[in-house]
Amino acid sequence: MQESMNLREKLLRGMVIPAHPLALNAERKLDERRQRALTRYYVAAGAGGVAVGVHTTQFAIRDCGLLAPVLEMAAEEAPDVVRIAGVCGATAQAVKEAELASRLGYDAVLLSLAALKTATVEEMIAHSEAVASVLPVFGFYLQPAVGGRVLPYAFWRRFVEIENVVAVKMAPFNRYQTIDVVRAVAASGRAAEVALYTGNDDNILADLITPFAVEGTAVRICGGLLGQWAVWTKRAVELLERTREGAAEEILALNAQLTDANAALFDVANAFHGCIAGIHEILRRQGLLEGLWCLDPDEGLSRGQMEEIDRVVKAYPHLTDDDFVREHLDQWLKP
């Protein structure tokens, strides 16, 4: 449990945690060199952790035997940051994936409940407790638009009382549902133990500067675990630091710009169809990925999305970290 307490302290300090993409070649096979380069990029950019095997990594890696090698590569390249492995599926699968992550030296698991579409609160709590018996758990409120489910306040109130829950990633893209989680942590009396992380790519910086006061308890969102932070990660680290320095008006202006950029990358106009491909496109432009390929051949950029990405890159060059990547790319790509 001492290791878990050290992990809590790190998470409560707040950090940038990119949701790690999957590097594929033109044959849609794993590109190990570029997969490792991505992890090296995140570490060099100052990320405090990496999340691997999550939505941005493509859940389908489990169907083609890539989960273990992808987790292992990230563990090897990022030994000194917090390593979080995504786990999903029914209880037996989730526990098995948590055990794999434990063997590979991961610090915690990000627990998706997307497979438990019709489960009751009691069933979801039992599921969560089973996984938490293996590794510390990072809760995950995944928005329904990309496969999640609505999780009621009653669930979160019970969930945050599980001893080995160390954090929650809130990504419902919904203010009401985000506040449900904040309320649950406040009511539990564990605000000093359970770190809150934004996954709301549509409201990142505003989440980070909002001083929640709920039921007599002050609660802050410490950092972010985000697909958006899989790109321009150096700038993300700088932005997180700026949110700690005040200047709320300036931060809110940047928040609106980042939300606009995210709309292009995540393909909001087309119900998030091109959200992974949009991330890939930025990494392709920087040379970190060779192409946009996803495991599913039907996943790609939507019509008009490329033009939207061009627009936001031109409009907000201060949000990008192209110079940083250009300076170090050859080093990261070395075998």
Backbone torsions as a table, in degrees:
resi	resn	phi	psi	omega
1	MET	NA	-22.7	178.4
2	GLN	-62.0	-40.6	177.8
3	GLU	-61.7	-39.5	178.8
4	SER	-62.6	-41.2	178.9
5	MET	-64.0	-39.6	176.1
6	ASN	-62.4	-39.7	177.2
7	LEU	-62.8	-43.3	177.9
8	ARG	-56.5	-46.0	-178.5
9	GLU	-60.7	-42.0	178.7
10	LYS	-63.2	-46.1	-177.8
11	LEU	-66.5	-38.2	-179.4
12	LEU	-69.3	-24.7	175.5
13	ARG	-68.8	-26.9	178.3
14	GLY	94.5	136.3	-178.6
15	MET	-158.4	164.4	171.1
16	VAL	-88.7	124.7	177.2
17	ILE	-125.5	101.5	176.7
18	PRO	-69.6	141.2	169.3
19	ALA	-83.2	114.3	-165.5
20	HIS	-74.0	123.8	175.0
21	PRO	-73.8	174.8	177.9
22	LEU	-111.1	126.3	179.8
23	ALA	-93.2	118.5	179.0
24	LEU	-120.1	157.0	173.3
25	ASN	-96.8	-175.4	-175.4
26	ALA	-63.6	-20.8	177.1
27	GLU	-89.0	6.8	-177.5
28	ARG	60.1	35.3	173.4
29	LYS	-106.9	156.8	-177.6
30	LEU	-60.5	128.8	174.6
31	ASP	-98.9	92.3	-172.3
32	GLU	-61.6	-39.9	-177.6
33	ARG	-61.1	-45.1	-178.5
34	ARG	-78.1	-28.1	174.6
35	GLN	-62.5	-44.2	177.6
36	ARG	-68.2	-36.3	179.8
37	ALA	-62.4	-38.7	178.1
38	LEU	-60.2	-46.3	180.0
39	THR	-62.8	-41.2	179.0
40	ARG	-62.4	-38.9	176.9
41	TYR	-59.5	-47.7	-177.0
42	TYR	-63.7	-41.6	179.5
43	VAL	-64.7	-46.6	-178.4
44	ALA	-65.4	-30.2	-179.4
45	ALA	-74.1	-11.8	177.9
46	GLY	100.5	12.5	176.8
47	ALA	-60.7	141.0	179.1
48	GLY	-84.0	-13.6	-179.7
49	GLY	-162.6	173.8	172.3
50	VAL	-135.5	144.6	176.3
51	ALA	-116.0	120.5	-170.3
52	VAL	-124.2	144.0	-178.6
53	GLY	80.8	23.7	-177.5
54	VAL	-105.6	-172.1	-175.7
55	HIS	-54.5	-43.6	-178.2
56	THR	-66.7	-25.9	176.6
57	THR	-78.8	-10.7	-177.6
58	GLN	80.2	113.0	-179.2
59	PHE	-59.0	-22.8	-177.4
60	ALA	-68.1	-7.5	176.1
61	ILE	-60.0	-22.3	179.1
62	ARG	-71.7	-24.1	-176.4
63	ASP	-87.7	-11.3	-176.9
64	CYS	-125.9	21.1	172.7
65	GLY	74.1	20.7	-176.3
66	LEU	-99.8	-9.4	-175.5
67	LEU	-58.2	-53.0	-176.5
68	ALA	-62.9	-49.6	-179.1
69	PRO	-64.6	-35.6	179.7
70	VAL	-68.4	-42.6	175.8
71	LEU	-62.1	-41.9	-177.2
72	GLU	-65.3	-42.3	179.8
73	MET	-61.6	-44.7	179.8
74	ALA	-64.6	-38.6	178.7
75	ALA	-62.3	-37.8	-179.5
76	GLU	-70.5	-35.9	-175.1
77	GLU	-87.6	-14.8	-176.4
78	ALA	-130.6	59.2	-175.9
79	PRO	-71.3	-18.4	-171.8
80	ASP	-109.1	10.5	175.8
81	VAL	-119.5	169.1	178.8
82	VAL	-70.9	125.4	-177.2
83	ARG	-109.7	122.1	-176.0
84	ILE	-121.2	127.1	-179.9
85	ALA	-105.8	131.7	175.3
86	GLY	-74.1	135.5	174.1
87	VAL	-128.5	146.0	-177.5
88	CYS	-151.6	-176.8	179.2
89	GLY	91.2	-177.2	175.8
90	ALA	-66.1	172.9	-170.3
91	THR	-57.0	-45.1	-177.5
92	ALA	-60.4	-44.3	179.7
93	GLN	-66.9	-45.0	-177.5
94	ALA	-62.1	-42.3	178.4
95	VAL	-64.9	-41.5	178.4
96	LYS	-61.7	-41.6	178.9
97	GLU	-68.0	-36.8	176.9
98	ALA	-64.9	-38.5	178.2
99	GLU	-65.5	-38.7	175.2
100	LEU	-61.5	-47.0	179.4
101	ALA	-60.5	-39.4	179.0
102	SER	-62.8	-44.2	179.5
103	ARG	-62.8	-30.9	-178.0
104	LEU	-88.1	1.8	174.6
105	GLY	88.8	18.7	178.7
106	TYR	-72.7	151.9	-176.2
107	ASP	-87.5	-30.5	-175.1
108	ALA	-159.8	169.8	175.2
109	VAL	-122.5	144.2	172.7
110	LEU	-95.3	113.8	-168.6
111	LEU	-96.1	108.5	174.8
112	SER	-86.1	134.4	177.2
113	LEU	-106.8	16.9	-175.3
114	ALA	-60.8	-29.5	-178.3
115	ALA	-77.1	-13.7	-176.2
116	LEU	-99.3	56.8	-171.3
117	LYS	-60.8	-36.6	-175.0
118	THR	-112.4	9.2	-177.7
119	ALA	-68.3	147.9	175.3
120	THR	-79.0	169.6	176.0
121	VAL	-57.9	-45.0	-179.7
122	GLU	-59.0	-42.4	-179.1
123	GLU	-67.8	-40.0	178.7
124	MET	-67.8	-35.4	177.5
125	ILE	-67.5	-43.6	178.0
126	ALA	-61.2	-41.3	176.6
127	HIS	-59.9	-47.1	-178.8
128	SER	-64.5	-40.1	179.0
129	GLU	-64.5	-36.7	179.1
130	ALA	-63.9	-43.0	179.0
131	VAL	-68.8	-40.0	-178.9
132	ALA	-66.6	-17.1	176.3
133	SER	-74.3	-12.9	-178.9
134	VAL	-99.7	-49.6	-178.2
135	LEU	-145.8	157.5	172.2
136	PRO	-55.6	146.0	-172.8
137	VAL	-113.5	134.4	170.7
138	PHE	-102.8	109.4	177.8
139	GLY	-64.8	160.2	-172.8
140	PHE	-145.5	113.7	173.0
141	TYR	-98.9	93.1	-177.6
142	LEU	-87.9	132.6	-177.1
143	GLN	-64.0	141.1	-179.2
144	PRO	-58.4	-28.1	-177.0
145	ALA	-61.1	-23.7	179.9
146	VAL	-120.2	26.7	170.8
147	GLY	113.2	-4.1	179.9
148	GLY	-81.2	-172.3	177.1
149	ARG	-138.4	157.4	175.9
150	VAL	-69.1	129.0	-179.0
151	LEU	-116.1	115.3	-172.7
152	PRO	-71.2	162.2	176.2
153	TYR	-53.1	-39.9	-178.3
154	ALA	-58.0	-36.0	176.6
155	PHE	-66.5	-51.2	-175.7
156	TRP	-63.0	-34.8	179.3
157	ARG	-62.4	-37.7	177.2
158	ARG	-77.5	-40.1	-174.6
159	PHE	-61.1	-45.0	-174.5
160	VAL	-72.0	-7.2	175.3
161	GLU	-87.9	-8.5	175.8
162	ILE	-66.1	125.4	-169.9
163	GLU	-56.1	-39.9	-173.7
164	ASN	-92.0	14.9	169.7
165	VAL	-81.4	122.7	-176.0
166	VAL	-108.9	-19.4	-176.8
167	ALA	-164.7	166.7	173.2
168	VAL	-135.8	129.5	170.1
169	LYS	-93.5	119.9	-179.2
170	MET	-100.3	109.2	-178.2
171	ALA	-135.3	42.9	176.6
172	PRO	-80.7	-9.3	-174.6
173	PHE	54.7	42.1	-174.1
174	ASN	-153.3	122.5	-174.9
175	ARG	-67.5	-38.3	-179.7
176	TYR	-61.7	-45.7	-177.4
177	GLN	-72.0	-33.1	174.0
178	THR	-61.6	-44.5	-179.1
179	ILE	-67.4	-27.9	173.8
180	ASP	-56.4	-43.5	-179.5
181	VAL	-68.9	-44.3	178.6
182	VAL	-58.3	-45.1	178.6
183	ARG	-59.7	-42.7	-178.0
184	ALA	-62.9	-42.9	178.9
185	VAL	-65.7	-42.6	179.1
186	ALA	-61.6	-45.7	-177.1
187	ALA	-68.6	-26.5	-177.9
188	SER	-74.6	-18.5	-174.5
189	GLY	76.8	13.6	-175.9
190	ARG	-111.7	24.7	-179.0
191	ALA	-61.6	-23.7	178.8
192	ALA	-90.1	2.5	-178.9
193	GLU	-121.7	-32.0	-176.9
194	VAL	-107.6	111.7	-178.1
195	ALA	-78.9	138.0	175.8
196	LEU	-102.0	130.7	179.8
197	TYR	-124.0	136.4	176.4
198	THR	-78.9	137.7	167.7
199	GLY	-123.1	8.5	-179.1
200	ASN	-79.7	86.4	-176.4
201	ASP	-61.5	-13.6	179.3
202	ASP	-90.8	0.3	-174.7
203	ASN	-155.5	38.5	-167.4
204	ILE	-59.5	-58.6	-172.1
205	LEU	-71.6	-34.7	176.8
206	ALA	-63.4	-39.1	175.0
207	ASP	-57.1	-41.8	-173.2
208	LEU	-74.1	-18.6	179.8
209	ILE	-109.4	1.1	-178.9
210	THR	-78.5	121.3	176.6
211	PRO	-89.6	91.6	-179.8
212	PHE	-70.0	134.8	173.5
213	ALA	-127.1	103.3	-171.2
214	VAL	-126.5	125.2	175.4
215	GLU	51.5	40.1	177.4
216	GLY	79.7	6.3	-177.7
217	THR	-119.2	133.2	174.7
218	ALA	-85.3	127.3	-177.7
219	VAL	-130.7	134.1	176.4
220	ARG	-122.8	150.3	171.5
221	ILE	-87.9	122.7	-167.6
222	CYS	-81.0	-37.8	-173.4
223	GLY	-164.3	-160.1	-178.0
224	GLY	-140.7	142.1	170.4
225	LEU	-120.6	104.8	-162.6
226	LEU	-141.7	143.4	168.2
227	GLY	-66.7	-36.0	178.0
228	GLN	-58.9	-33.5	-178.7
229	TRP	-83.9	6.6	169.1
230	ALA	-77.4	-10.4	173.8
231	VAL	-126.4	154.7	178.8
232	TRP	53.9	41.1	-170.8
233	THR	-67.7	-36.4	177.6
234	LYS	-58.5	-43.3	178.2
235	ARG	-67.3	-35.4	179.1
236	ALA	-60.2	-42.4	178.4
237	VAL	-61.4	-42.2	179.2
238	GLU	-67.0	-38.9	179.7
239	LEU	-66.3	-40.2	177.3
240	LEU	-59.4	-42.3	179.3
241	GLU	-64.8	-38.3	-179.9
242	ARG	-65.9	-31.1	178.6
243	THR	-66.3	-18.7	179.9
244	ARG	-88.2	-6.1	-174.0
245	GLU	-102.3	4.9	-179.8
246	GLY	90.3	-143.2	-179.3
247	ALA	53.6	58.0	-174.3
248	ALA	-59.3	-39.1	-177.9
249	GLU	-62.1	-43.7	178.4
250	GLU	-64.0	-42.6	-179.2
251	ILE	-64.7	-39.9	179.7
252	LEU	-66.2	-34.1	175.0
253	ALA	-64.6	-43.3	177.2
254	LEU	-66.0	-34.5	178.9
255	ASN	-60.4	-43.5	179.1
256	ALA	-64.2	-39.0	178.3
257	GLN	-65.8	-43.1	-179.5
258	LEU	-66.6	-36.1	177.0
259	THR	-65.1	-40.2	177.0
260	ASP	-62.8	-44.3	178.0
261	ALA	-62.8	-41.4	-179.8
262	ASN	-64.2	-34.9	178.5
263	ALA	-58.9	-36.8	178.0
264	ALA	-73.2	-47.4	-178.1
265	LEU	-66.1	-39.3	-176.5
266	PHE	-90.8	0.4	173.9
267	ASP	58.4	50.6	-179.1
268	VAL	-60.8	-34.3	-178.4
269	ALA	-61.4	-22.4	-178.8
270	ASN	-120.7	37.8	174.6
271	ALA	56.1	38.4	173.3
272	PHE	70.0	17.2	-179.2
273	HIS	-56.8	-41.4	-176.0
274	GLY	-100.0	27.1	-172.8
275	CYS	-66.5	-39.5	179.3
276	ILE	-75.3	-42.9	179.2
277	ALA	-61.8	-33.8	178.1
278	GLY	-63.9	-42.0	174.4
279	ILE	-61.8	-44.6	179.6
280	HIS	-59.5	-37.2	-177.0
281	GLU	-63.5	-41.1	176.8
282	ILE	-63.8	-45.0	-179.7
283	LEU	-66.5	-31.3	175.6
284	ARG	-67.3	-44.1	-179.9
285	ARG	-61.4	-33.2	-179.4
286	GLN	-82.8	-10.1	179.8
287	GLY	91.8	1.0	179.9
288	LEU	-76.2	-32.0	173.5
289	LEU	-115.8	152.7	179.1
290	GLU	-82.2	-32.7	-177.8
291	GLY	-156.4	-171.0	-175.6
292	LEU	-97.4	5.0	-167.3
293	TRP	-57.4	135.9	171.5
294	CYS	-113.9	164.8	178.6
295	LEU	-61.4	-37.2	177.4
296	ASP	-87.5	115.7	-178.5
297	PRO	-59.5	-20.2	-179.6
298	ASP	-82.7	-7.9	177.6
299	GLU	-88.5	126.0	179.1
300	GLY	-170.9	-172.2	177.9
301	LEU	-70.1	142.7	174.5
302	SER	-80.6	163.3	176.8
303	ARG	-60.0	128.1	179.2
304	GLY	88.2	-10.1	-177.0
305	GLN	-70.0	-38.4	179.3
306	MET	-59.5	-41.7	179.8
307	GLU	-65.5	-36.7	177.3
308	GLU	-66.4	-39.3	176.8
309	ILE	-64.6	-43.1	175.7
310	ASP	-55.6	-42.9	-176.9
311	ARG	-62.5	-49.3	-174.3
312	VAL	-72.8	-32.5	176.4
313	VAL	-63.5	-40.6	178.3
314	LYS	-70.4	-37.3	-175.2
315	ALA	-74.3	-32.4	-171.9
316	TYR	-128.7	60.0	-178.7
317	PRO	-62.1	-23.8	179.9
318	HIS	-71.2	-11.9	176.7
319	LEU	-88.8	-10.9	-175.5
320	THR	-94.2	164.1	176.6
321	ASP	-129.9	37.9	-175.9
322	ASP	-58.6	-39.7	-179.0
323	ASP	-63.8	-42.0	178.8
324	PHE	-61.8	-44.7	179.9
325	VAL	-65.7	-43.3	-178.8
326	ARG	-59.8	-37.8	-177.9
327	GLU	-67.1	-31.9	-171.4
328	HIS	-114.7	-2.9	-170.4
329	LEU	-57.2	-47.3	-178.2
330	ASP	-58.9	-38.4	178.5
331	GLN	-63.7	-43.3	-177.9
332	TRP	-70.1	-28.2	-177.7
333	LEU	-83.7	-5.0	178.5
334	LYS	-64.5	140.7	178.1
335	PRO	-59.4	NA	NA
